[in-house]
Amino acid sequence: MTLKLVATFVDHSADTDPAIRWKGRWLEVIDITRPRLEKLAERCEPKYLIMCQAITSDIQTAGGSGVTALREIQMIEKGEKSIIKSEGNAWITCITPTKVWFEGLYEQSGGDALSFAQYKTAVEAYVRFLSNPEGTTIEVAFPDI
C-alpha cells in the first residue's frame, strides 16, 4: 500500500436539491495503487476516516485551532507532556508520543489508533492547506506505520 494524504476543496450538493451547491474542505488518505473512486465518502482508507473527520471538524483555522494543534504536537515531541486530551467541536483527540486515538463527544465511534507520526503529518499538511489563501490542494506522502 502506498498512501497519500490529500487536503483540498470539493464541491458539495444537497441530497434533496442538487441545485444547492457549496465548496467544502476535504481531507483524505488514499492508497495511490488503487483506482480512484468517484464518491468522496468511499475514497478515504477506512482506517484513517475518523482521523480525517476529527481534524476537519476540530481544526477550523490555521491561526487559531491550527496553532493549538501544532503546539500540542510540539509539547509531546519535547516531552513536556506524556498525553494530551484535546477537546474539539466533535472529538477528543488523545495524543501520546507513540499513538493517537479519537473519542467522540457525541457517542460516535473513535476508530483505530494511529501513530503519532501519521497524526503529525496530517495536522501539519491540513494547517498548511488552511493557511494557503488560494486554497491550493496539498498532497503529501502519508506514513504507513
Buried (B, 14 or more C-beta within 10 A) or exposed (E): EEBEBBBBEEEEEEEEEEEEEEEEBBBBBBBEEEEEEEEEEEBBBEBBBBBBBBBBBBBBEBEEBBEBBBEBBEBBEEEEBEEBEBEBEBBBBBBBEEBBBBBBBEEBEBBEBBBBBBBBBBBBBBBBBBEEEEEEEBBBEBBEE
